[in-house]
Amino acid sequence: QRYAIDPDKIRRELGWQPETSFEDGIVRTIEWYLTHQEWVTQVTSGDYQHYYERMYGGR
């Protein structure tokens, strides 16, 4: 099953318009991840999860 975003409701009710096209946004997102590989490694290593458990675990 395929899911697609339908922005009609948010446009109609809030007058929202995207500032970036999907195509440009996906390219910019990929470029960001490629230039921030150290951050990606840190947040996917498990250390990030341990930090959150340590800081917010009992809440």
CHARMM internal coordinates of N, CA and C (Angstrom, degrees):
IC EDIT
DIST 1 N 1 CA 1.4466
DIST 1 CA 1 C 1.5203
ANGL 1 N 1 CA 1 C 108.64
DIST 1 C 2 N 1.3103
ANGL 1 CA 1 C 2 N 116.33
DIHE 1 N 1 CA 1 C 2 N 139.20
DIST 2 N 2 CA 1.4556
ANGL 1 C 2 N 2 CA 121.62
DIHE 1 CA 1 C 2 N 2 CA -177.47
DIST 2 CA 2 C 1.5220
ANGL 2 N 2 CA 2 C 109.62
DIHE 1 C 2 N 2 CA 2 C -110.31
DIST 2 C 3 N 1.3151
ANGL 2 CA 2 C 3 N 114.55
DIHE 2 N 2 CA 2 C 3 N 137.08
DIST 3 N 3 CA 1.4580
ANGL 2 C 3 N 3 CA 120.36
DIHE 2 CA 2 C 3 N 3 CA 177.69
DIST 3 CA 3 C 1.5203
ANGL 3 N 3 CA 3 C 108.92
DIHE 2 C 3 N 3 CA 3 C -113.21
DIST 3 C 4 N 1.3134
ANGL 3 CA 3 C 4 N 115.79
DIHE 3 N 3 CA 3 C 4 N 134.33
DIST 4 N 4 CA 1.4552
ANGL 3 C 4 N 4 CA 120.69
DIHE 3 CA 3 C 4 N 4 CA 177.84
DIST 4 CA 4 C 1.5261
ANGL 4 N 4 CA 4 C 108.64
DIHE 3 C 4 N 4 CA 4 C -127.23
DIST 4 C 5 N 1.3032
ANGL 4 CA 4 C 5 N 115.52
DIHE 4 N 4 CA 4 C 5 N 144.85
DIST 5 N 5 CA 1.4585
ANGL 4 C 5 N 5 CA 120.15
DIHE 4 CA 4 C 5 N 5 CA 178.82
DIST 5 CA 5 C 1.5209
ANGL 5 N 5 CA 5 C 108.73
DIHE 4 C 5 N 5 CA 5 C -81.42
DIST 5 C 6 N 1.3199
ANGL 5 CA 5 C 6 N 115.98
DIHE 5 N 5 CA 5 C 6 N 130.77
DIST 6 N 6 CA 1.4582
ANGL 5 C 6 N 6 CA 121.87
DIHE 5 CA 5 C 6 N 6 CA 176.52
DIST 6 CA 6 C 1.5265
ANGL 6 N 6 CA 6 C 107.26
DIHE 5 C 6 N 6 CA 6 C -112.89
DIST 6 C 7 N 1.3293
ANGL 6 CA 6 C 7 N 117.70
DIHE 6 N 6 CA 6 C 7 N 103.62
DIST 7 N 7 CA 1.4627
ANGL 6 C 7 N 7 CA 120.35
DIHE 6 CA 6 C 7 N 7 CA -175.50
DIST 7 CA 7 C 1.5279
ANGL 7 N 7 CA 7 C 114.66
DIHE 6 C 7 N 7 CA 7 C -81.96
DIST 7 C 8 N 1.3355
ANGL 7 CA 7 C 8 N 118.50
DIHE 7 N 7 CA 7 C 8 N 6.65
DIST 8 N 8 CA 1.4650
ANGL 7 C 8 N 8 CA 120.55
DIHE 7 CA 7 C 8 N 8 CA -175.43
DIST 8 CA 8 C 1.5212
ANGL 8 N 8 CA 8 C 113.17
DIHE 7 C 8 N 8 CA 8 C -59.23
DIST 8 C 9 N 1.3310
ANGL 8 CA 8 C 9 N 118.33
DIHE 8 N 8 CA 8 C 9 N -41.98
DIST 9 N 9 CA 1.4659
ANGL 8 C 9 N 9 CA 120.73
DIHE 8 CA 8 C 9 N 9 CA -176.68
DIST 9 CA 9 C 1.5240
ANGL 9 N 9 CA 9 C 111.22
DIHE 8 C 9 N 9 CA 9 C -64.39
DIST 9 C 10 N 1.3097
ANGL 9 CA 9 C 10 N 117.99
DIHE 9 N 9 CA 9 C 10 N -46.27
DIST 10 N 10 CA 1.4608
ANGL 9 C 10 N 10 CA 120.12
DIHE 9 CA 9 C 10 N 10 CA -179.02
DIST 10 CA 10 C 1.5310
ANGL 10 N 10 CA 10 C 110.63
DIHE 9 C 10 N 10 CA 10 C -68.03
DIST 10 C 11 N 1.3165
ANGL 10 CA 10 C 11 N 116.99
DIHE 10 N 10 CA 10 C 11 N -33.46
DIST 11 N 11 CA 1.4668
ANGL 10 C 11 N 11 CA 119.82
DIHE 10 CA 10 C 11 N 11 CA 175.93
DIST 11 CA 11 C 1.5289
ANGL 11 N 11 CA 11 C 110.41
DIHE 10 C 11 N 11 CA 11 C -67.00
DIST 11 C 12 N 1.3131
ANGL 11 CA 11 C 12 N 115.96
DIHE 11 N 11 CA 11 C 12 N -45.63
DIST 12 N 12 CA 1.4601
ANGL 11 C 12 N 12 CA 121.57
DIHE 11 CA 11 C 12 N 12 CA -176.71
DIST 12 CA 12 C 1.5234
ANGL 12 N 12 CA 12 C 111.13
DIHE 11 C 12 N 12 CA 12 C -67.65
DIST 12 C 13 N 1.3360
ANGL 12 CA 12 C 13 N 117.41
DIHE 12 N 12 CA 12 C 13 N -47.92
DIST 13 N 13 CA 1.4594
ANGL 12 C 13 N 13 CA 120.70
DIHE 12 CA 12 C 13 N 13 CA -172.47
DIST 13 CA 13 C 1.5246
ANGL 13 N 13 CA 13 C 113.77
DIHE 12 C 13 N 13 CA 13 C -83.51
DIST 13 C 14 N 1.3223
ANGL 13 CA 13 C 14 N 117.38
DIHE 13 N 13 CA 13 C 14 N -30.09
DIST 14 N 14 CA 1.4605
ANGL 13 C 14 N 14 CA 119.58
DIHE 13 CA 13 C 14 N 14 CA -176.34
DIST 14 CA 14 C 1.5210
ANGL 14 N 14 CA 14 C 113.68
DIHE 13 C 14 N 14 CA 14 C -116.57
DIST 14 C 15 N 1.3179
ANGL 14 CA 14 C 15 N 116.21
DIHE 14 N 14 CA 14 C 15 N -8.30
DIST 15 N 15 CA 1.4566
ANGL 14 C 15 N 15 CA 119.69
DIHE 14 CA 14 C 15 N 15 CA -178.36
DIST 15 CA 15 C 1.5256
ANGL 15 N 15 CA 15 C 113.04
DIHE 14 C 15 N 15 CA 15 C 71.31
DIST 15 C 16 N 1.3230
ANGL 15 CA 15 C 16 N 115.91
DIHE 15 N 15 CA 15 C 16 N 21.95
DIST 16 N 16 CA 1.4650
ANGL 15 C 16 N 16 CA 120.92
DIHE 15 CA 15 C 16 N 16 CA -177.41
DIST 16 CA 16 C 1.5149
ANGL 16 N 16 CA 16 C 110.91
DIHE 15 C 16 N 16 CA 16 C -74.38
DIST 16 C 17 N 1.3020
ANGL 16 CA 16 C 17 N 115.94
DIHE 16 N 16 CA 16 C 17 N 140.70
DIST 17 N 17 CA 1.4600
ANGL 16 C 17 N 17 CA 122.67
DIHE 16 CA 16 C 17 N 17 CA 173.12
DIST 17 CA 17 C 1.5241
ANGL 17 N 17 CA 17 C 108.05
DIHE 16 C 17 N 17 CA 17 C -133.47
DIST 17 C 18 N 1.3142
ANGL 17 CA 17 C 18 N 118.44
DIHE 17 N 17 CA 17 C 18 N 137.65
DIST 18 N 18 CA 1.4643
ANGL 17 C 18 N 18 CA 119.62
DIHE 17 CA 17 C 18 N 18 CA 178.23
DIST 18 CA 18 C 1.5268
ANGL 18 N 18 CA 18 C 111.00
DIHE 17 C 18 N 18 CA 18 C -67.81
DIST 18 C 19 N 1.3213
ANGL 18 CA 18 C 19 N 115.61
DIHE 18 N 18 CA 18 C 19 N 143.92
DIST 19 N 19 CA 1.4616
ANGL 18 C 19 N 19 CA 120.46
DIHE 18 CA 18 C 19 N 19 CA 176.66
DIST 19 CA 19 C 1.5228
ANGL 19 N 19 CA 19 C 111.56
DIHE 18 C 19 N 19 CA 19 C -91.64
DIST 19 C 20 N 1.3207
ANGL 19 CA 19 C 20 N 116.26
DIHE 19 N 19 CA 19 C 20 N -18.36
DIST 20 N 20 CA 1.4596
ANGL 19 C 20 N 20 CA 121.81
DIHE 19 CA 19 C 20 N 20 CA -176.86
DIST 20 CA 20 C 1.5207
ANGL 20 N 20 CA 20 C 108.41
DIHE 19 C 20 N 20 CA 20 C -129.81
DIST 20 C 21 N 1.3166
ANGL 20 CA 20 C 21 N 116.62
DIHE 20 N 20 CA 20 C 21 N 135.96
DIST 21 N 21 CA 1.4645
ANGL 20 C 21 N 21 CA 119.58
DIHE 20 CA 20 C 21 N 21 CA 176.70
DIST 21 CA 21 C 1.5215
ANGL 21 N 21 CA 21 C 108.90
DIHE 20 C 21 N 21 CA 21 C -70.17
DIST 21 C 22 N 1.3213
ANGL 21 CA 21 C 22 N 116.49
DIHE 21 N 21 CA 21 C 22 N 158.44
DIST 22 N 22 CA 1.4613
ANGL 21 C 22 N 22 CA 120.11
DIHE 21 CA 21 C 22 N 22 CA 177.80
DIST 22 CA 22 C 1.5230
ANGL 22 N 22 CA 22 C 110.34
DIHE 21 C 22 N 22 CA 22 C -58.04
DIST 22 C 23 N 1.3308
ANGL 22 CA 22 C 23 N 116.14
DIHE 22 N 22 CA 22 C 23 N -45.29
DIST 23 N 23 CA 1.4598
ANGL 22 C 23 N 23 CA 120.67
DIHE 22 CA 22 C 23 N 23 CA -177.06
DIST 23 CA 23 C 1.5221
ANGL 23 N 23 CA 23 C 111.17
DIHE 22 C 23 N 23 CA 23 C -60.07
DIST 23 C 24 N 1.3369
ANGL 23 CA 23 C 24 N 117.31
DIHE 23 N 23 CA 23 C 24 N -46.71
DIST 24 N 24 CA 1.4612
ANGL 23 C 24 N 24 CA 120.83
DIHE 23 CA 23 C 24 N 24 CA 178.96
DIST 24 CA 24 C 1.5256
ANGL 24 N 24 CA 24 C 110.52
DIHE 23 C 24 N 24 CA 24 C -66.95
DIST 24 C 25 N 1.3120
ANGL 24 CA 24 C 25 N 116.50
DIHE 24 N 24 CA 24 C 25 N -40.27
DIST 25 N 25 CA 1.4580
ANGL 24 C 25 N 25 CA 120.50
DIHE 24 CA 24 C 25 N 25 CA -179.22
DIST 25 CA 25 C 1.5128
ANGL 25 N 25 CA 25 C 112.94
DIHE 24 C 25 N 25 CA 25 C -63.34
DIST 25 C 26 N 1.3249
ANGL 25 CA 25 C 26 N 117.50
DIHE 25 N 25 CA 25 C 26 N -41.40
DIST 26 N 26 CA 1.4649
ANGL 25 C 26 N 26 CA 119.76
DIHE 25 CA 25 C 26 N 26 CA -178.88
DIST 26 CA 26 C 1.5245
ANGL 26 N 26 CA 26 C 110.44
DIHE 25 C 26 N 26 CA 26 C -69.36
DIST 26 C 27 N 1.3277
ANGL 26 CA 26 C 27 N 117.13
DIHE 26 N 26 CA 26 C 27 N -38.21
DIST 27 N 27 CA 1.4691
ANGL 26 C 27 N 27 CA 120.57
DIHE 26 CA 26 C 27 N 27 CA 176.98
DIST 27 CA 27 C 1.5241
ANGL 27 N 27 CA 27 C 109.95
DIHE 26 C 27 N 27 CA 27 C -63.48
DIST 27 C 28 N 1.3232
ANGL 27 CA 27 C 28 N 117.35
DIHE 27 N 27 CA 27 C 28 N -45.24
DIST 28 N 28 CA 1.4673
ANGL 27 C 28 N 28 CA 120.75
DIHE 27 CA 27 C 28 N 28 CA -179.97
DIST 28 CA 28 C 1.5236
ANGL 28 N 28 CA 28 C 111.51
DIHE 27 C 28 N 28 CA 28 C -65.01
DIST 28 C 29 N 1.3253
ANGL 28 CA 28 C 29 N 117.09
DIHE 28 N 28 CA 28 C 29 N -37.27
DIST 29 N 29 CA 1.4669
ANGL 28 C 29 N 29 CA 120.83
DIHE 28 CA 28 C 29 N 29 CA 178.44
DIST 29 CA 29 C 1.5228
ANGL 29 N 29 CA 29 C 110.70
DIHE 28 C 29 N 29 CA 29 C -64.57
DIST 29 C 30 N 1.3184
ANGL 29 CA 29 C 30 N 116.88
DIHE 29 N 29 CA 29 C 30 N -46.61
DIST 30 N 30 CA 1.4677
ANGL 29 C 30 N 30 CA 120.91
DIHE 29 CA 29 C 30 N 30 CA 179.15
DIST 30 CA 30 C 1.5246
ANGL 30 N 30 CA 30 C 110.42
DIHE 29 C 30 N 30 CA 30 C -61.91
DIST 30 C 31 N 1.3325
ANGL 30 CA 30 C 31 N 116.59
DIHE 30 N 30 CA 30 C 31 N -43.52
DIST 31 N 31 CA 1.4654
ANGL 30 C 31 N 31 CA 119.70
DIHE 30 CA 30 C 31 N 31 CA 178.30
DIST 31 CA 31 C 1.5223
ANGL 31 N 31 CA 31 C 111.09
DIHE 30 C 31 N 31 CA 31 C -60.52
DIST 31 C 32 N 1.3403
ANGL 31 CA 31 C 32 N 117.38
DIHE 31 N 31 CA 31 C 32 N -39.88
DIST 32 N 32 CA 1.4654
ANGL 31 C 32 N 32 CA 120.81
DIHE 31 CA 31 C 32 N 32 CA 179.53
DIST 32 CA 32 C 1.5241
ANGL 32 N 32 CA 32 C 110.20
DIHE 31 C 32 N 32 CA 32 C -62.12
DIST 32 C 33 N 1.3181
ANGL 32 CA 32 C 33 N 116.62
DIHE 32 N 32 CA 32 C 33 N -47.92
DIST 33 N 33 CA 1.4651
ANGL 32 C 33 N 33 CA 119.53
DIHE 32 CA 32 C 33 N 33 CA 179.83
DIST 33 CA 33 C 1.5269
ANGL 33 N 33 CA 33 C 111.41
DIHE 32 C 33 N 33 CA 33 C -62.14
DIST 33 C 34 N 1.3159
ANGL 33 CA 33 C 34 N 117.99
DIHE 33 N 33 CA 33 C 34 N -38.09
DIST 34 N 34 CA 1.4615
ANGL 33 C 34 N 34 CA 120.78
DIHE 33 CA 33 C 34 N 34 CA 179.60
DIST 34 CA 34 C 1.5233
ANGL 34 N 34 CA 34 C 112.03
DIHE 33 C 34 N 34 CA 34 C -67.74
DIST 34 C 35 N 1.3208
ANGL 34 CA 34 C 35 N 117.64
DIHE 34 N 34 CA 34 C 35 N -33.61
DIST 35 N 35 CA 1.4671
ANGL 34 C 35 N 35 CA 120.36
DIHE 34 CA 34 C 35 N 35 CA 179.99
DIST 35 CA 35 C 1.5226
ANGL 35 N 35 CA 35 C 112.76
DIHE 34 C 35 N 35 CA 35 C -87.81
DIST 35 C 36 N 1.3125
ANGL 35 CA 35 C 36 N 118.06
DIHE 35 N 35 CA 35 C 36 N -6.84
DIST 36 N 36 CA 1.4716
ANGL 35 C 36 N 36 CA 122.08
DIHE 35 CA 35 C 36 N 36 CA 179.32
DIST 36 CA 36 C 1.5266
ANGL 36 N 36 CA 36 C 110.67
DIHE 35 C 36 N 36 CA 36 C -123.68
DIST 36 C 37 N 1.3258
ANGL 36 CA 36 C 37 N 115.65
DIHE 36 N 36 CA 36 C 37 N 44.12
DIST 37 N 37 CA 1.4636
ANGL 36 C 37 N 37 CA 120.15
DIHE 36 CA 36 C 37 N 37 CA -176.26
DIST 37 CA 37 C 1.5222
ANGL 37 N 37 CA 37 C 112.70
DIHE 36 C 37 N 37 CA 37 C -64.32
DIST 37 C 38 N 1.3241
ANGL 37 CA 37 C 38 N 117.91
DIHE 37 N 37 CA 37 C 38 N -30.43
DIST 38 N 38 CA 1.4670
ANGL 37 C 38 N 38 CA 119.61
DIHE 37 CA 37 C 38 N 38 CA 178.15
DIST 38 CA 38 C 1.5308
ANGL 38 N 38 CA 38 C 110.18
DIHE 37 C 38 N 38 CA 38 C -63.12
DIST 38 C 39 N 1.3234
ANGL 38 CA 38 C 39 N 116.83
DIHE 38 N 38 CA 38 C 39 N -42.85
DIST 39 N 39 CA 1.4659
ANGL 38 C 39 N 39 CA 121.00
DIHE 38 CA 38 C 39 N 39 CA 178.23
DIST 39 CA 39 C 1.5276
ANGL 39 N 39 CA 39 C 110.21
DIHE 38 C 39 N 39 CA 39 C -63.13
DIST 39 C 40 N 1.3265
ANGL 39 CA 39 C 40 N 116.69
DIHE 39 N 39 CA 39 C 40 N -44.38
DIST 40 N 40 CA 1.4637
ANGL 39 C 40 N 40 CA 120.98
DIHE 39 CA 39 C 40 N 40 CA -179.95
DIST 40 CA 40 C 1.5244
ANGL 40 N 40 CA 40 C 110.06
DIHE 39 C 40 N 40 CA 40 C -59.38
DIST 40 C 41 N 1.3150
ANGL 40 CA 40 C 41 N 117.08
DIHE 40 N 40 CA 40 C 41 N -44.17
DIST 41 N 41 CA 1.4632
ANGL 40 C 41 N 41 CA 121.09
DIHE 40 CA 40 C 41 N 41 CA 179.06
DIST 41 CA 41 C 1.5211
ANGL 41 N 41 CA 41 C 110.67
DIHE 40 C 41 N 41 CA 41 C -60.65
DIST 41 C 42 N 1.3267
ANGL 41 CA 41 C 42 N 116.77
DIHE 41 N 41 CA 41 C 42 N -43.13
DIST 42 N 42 CA 1.4623
ANGL 41 C 42 N 42 CA 120.30
DIHE 41 CA 41 C 42 N 42 CA -179.05
DIST 42 CA 42 C 1.5240
ANGL 42 N 42 CA 42 C 112.05
DIHE 41 C 42 N 42 CA 42 C -64.28
DIST 42 C 43 N 1.3181
ANGL 42 CA 42 C 43 N 117.70
DIHE 42 N 42 CA 42 C 43 N -43.43
DIST 43 N 43 CA 1.4636
ANGL 42 C 43 N 43 CA 119.27
DIHE 42 CA 42 C 43 N 43 CA -175.85
DIST 43 CA 43 C 1.5208
ANGL 43 N 43 CA 43 C 113.10
DIHE 42 C 43 N 43 CA 43 C -79.79
DIST 43 C 44 N 1.3167
ANGL 43 CA 43 C 44 N 117.29
DIHE 43 N 43 CA 43 C 44 N -14.61
DIST 44 N 44 CA 1.4612
ANGL 43 C 44 N 44 CA 119.22
DIHE 43 CA 43 C 44 N 44 CA 178.01
DIST 44 CA 44 C 1.5238
ANGL 44 N 44 CA 44 C 112.80
DIHE 43 C 44 N 44 CA 44 C -103.01
DIST 44 C 45 N 1.3236
ANGL 44 CA 44 C 45 N 117.35
DIHE 44 N 44 CA 44 C 45 N -1.33
DIST 45 N 45 CA 1.4643
ANGL 44 C 45 N 45 CA 120.67
DIHE 44 CA 44 C 45 N 45 CA -176.41
DIST 45 CA 45 C 1.5231
ANGL 45 N 45 CA 45 C 112.88
DIHE 44 C 45 N 45 CA 45 C -80.71
DIST 45 C 46 N 1.3116
ANGL 45 CA 45 C 46 N 117.44
DIHE 45 N 45 CA 45 C 46 N -16.88
DIST 46 N 46 CA 1.4554
ANGL 45 C 46 N 46 CA 120.30
DIHE 45 CA 45 C 46 N 46 CA -175.51
DIST 46 CA 46 C 1.5155
ANGL 46 N 46 CA 46 C 111.61
DIHE 45 C 46 N 46 CA 46 C 103.54
DIST 46 C 47 N 1.3327
ANGL 46 CA 46 C 47 N 117.81
DIHE 46 N 46 CA 46 C 47 N -24.69
DIST 47 N 47 CA 1.4625
ANGL 46 C 47 N 47 CA 121.13
DIHE 46 CA 46 C 47 N 47 CA 178.54
DIST 47 CA 47 C 1.5222
ANGL 47 N 47 CA 47 C 111.11
DIHE 46 C 47 N 47 CA 47 C -60.68
DIST 47 C 48 N 1.3154
ANGL 47 CA 47 C 48 N 116.65
DIHE 47 N 47 CA 47 C 48 N -37.71
DIST 48 N 48 CA 1.4575
ANGL 47 C 48 N 48 CA 121.95
DIHE 47 CA 47 C 48 N 48 CA 179.66
DIST 48 CA 48 C 1.5291
ANGL 48 N 48 CA 48 C 110.30
DIHE 47 C 48 N 48 CA 48 C -61.77
DIST 48 C 49 N 1.3230
ANGL 48 CA 48 C 49 N 116.19
DIHE 48 N 48 CA 48 C 49 N -43.10
DIST 49 N 49 CA 1.4641
ANGL 48 C 49 N 49 CA 120.83
DIHE 48 CA 48 C 49 N 49 CA 178.35
DIST 49 CA 49 C 1.5163
ANGL 49 N 49 CA 49 C 110.52
DIHE 48 C 49 N 49 CA 49 C -64.41
DIST 49 C 50 N 1.3183
ANGL 49 CA 49 C 50 N 117.81
DIHE 49 N 49 CA 49 C 50 N -40.43
DIST 50 N 50 CA 1.4658
ANGL 49 C 50 N 50 CA 121.27
DIHE 49 CA 49 C 50 N 50 CA 177.91
DIST 50 CA 50 C 1.5278
ANGL 50 N 50 CA 50 C 110.70
DIHE 49 C 50 N 50 CA 50 C -63.06
DIST 50 C 51 N 1.3262
ANGL 50 CA 50 C 51 N 116.72
DIHE 50 N 50 CA 50 C 51 N -38.83
DIST 51 N 51 CA 1.4619
ANGL 50 C 51 N 51 CA 121.12
DIHE 50 CA 50 C 51 N 51 CA 177.29
DIST 51 CA 51 C 1.5282
ANGL 51 N 51 CA 51 C 110.18
DIHE 50 C 51 N 51 CA 51 C -59.66
DIST 51 C 52 N 1.3091
ANGL 51 CA 51 C 52 N 116.86
DIHE 51 N 51 CA 51 C 52 N -48.68
DIST 52 N 52 CA 1.4638
ANGL 51 C 52 N 52 CA 120.13
DIHE 51 CA 51 C 52 N 52 CA -179.63
DIST 52 CA 52 C 1.5182
ANGL 52 N 52 CA 52 C 111.85
DIHE 51 C 52 N 52 CA 52 C -64.16
DIST 52 C 53 N 1.3046
ANGL 52 CA 52 C 53 N 117.54
DIHE 52 N 52 CA 52 C 53 N -38.34
DIST 53 N 53 CA 1.4658
ANGL 52 C 53 N 53 CA 120.11
DIHE 52 CA 52 C 53 N 53 CA 177.32
DIST 53 CA 53 C 1.5221
ANGL 53 N 53 CA 53 C 110.55
DIHE 52 C 53 N 53 CA 53 C -64.06
DIST 53 C 54 N 1.3340
ANGL 53 CA 53 C 54 N 116.16
DIHE 53 N 53 CA 53 C 54 N -40.55
DIST 54 N 54 CA 1.4561
ANGL 53 C 54 N 54 CA 120.88
DIHE 53 CA 53 C 54 N 54 CA 178.88
DIST 54 CA 54 C 1.5259
ANGL 54 N 54 CA 54 C 111.49
DIHE 53 C 54 N 54 CA 54 C -66.08
DIST 54 C 55 N 1.3240
ANGL 54 CA 54 C 55 N 116.55
DIHE 54 N 54 CA 54 C 55 N -43.24
DIST 55 N 55 CA 1.4655
ANGL 54 C 55 N 55 CA 121.21
DIHE 54 CA 54 C 55 N 55 CA -174.67
DIST 55 CA 55 C 1.5307
ANGL 55 N 55 CA 55 C 112.92
DIHE 54 C 55 N 55 CA 55 C -80.13
DIST 55 C 56 N 1.3151
ANGL 55 CA 55 C 56 N 117.32
DIHE 55 N 55 CA 55 C 56 N -35.89
DIST 56 N 56 CA 1.4651
ANGL 55 C 56 N 56 CA 120.60
DIHE 55 CA 55 C 56 N 56 CA -170.83
DIST 56 CA 56 C 1.5199
ANGL 56 N 56 CA 56 C 113.68
DIHE 55 C 56 N 56 CA 56 C -125.38
DIST 56 C 57 N 1.3066
ANGL 56 CA 56 C 57 N 118.18
DIHE 56 N 56 CA 56 C 57 N 8.90
DIST 57 N 57 CA 1.4525
ANGL 56 C 57 N 57 CA 122.81
DIHE 56 CA 56 C 57 N 57 CA -172.54
DIST 57 CA 57 C 1.5156
ANGL 57 N 57 CA 57 C 116.47
DIHE 56 C 57 N 57 CA 57 C -56.97
DIST 57 C 58 N 1.3080
ANGL 57 CA 57 C 58 N 119.14
DIHE 57 N 57 CA 57 C 58 N -37.55
DIST 58 N 58 CA 1.4582
ANGL 57 C 58 N 58 CA 120.65
DIHE 57 CA 57 C 58 N 58 CA -174.75
DIST 58 CA 58 C 1.5102
ANGL 58 N 58 CA 58 C 115.52
DIHE 57 C 58 N 58 CA 58 C -90.89
DIST 58 C 59 N 1.2869
ANGL 58 CA 58 C 59 N 117.92
DIHE 58 N 58 CA 58 C 59 N 7.84
DIST 59 N 59 CA 1.4816
ANGL 58 C 59 N 59 CA 119.81
DIHE 58 CA 58 C 59 N 59 CA -174.15
DIST 59 CA 59 C 1.4927
ANGL 59 N 59 CA 59 C 113.17
DIHE 58 C 59 N 59 CA 59 C -87.93
END
COOR INIT
IC SEED 1 N 1 CA 1 C
IC BUILD
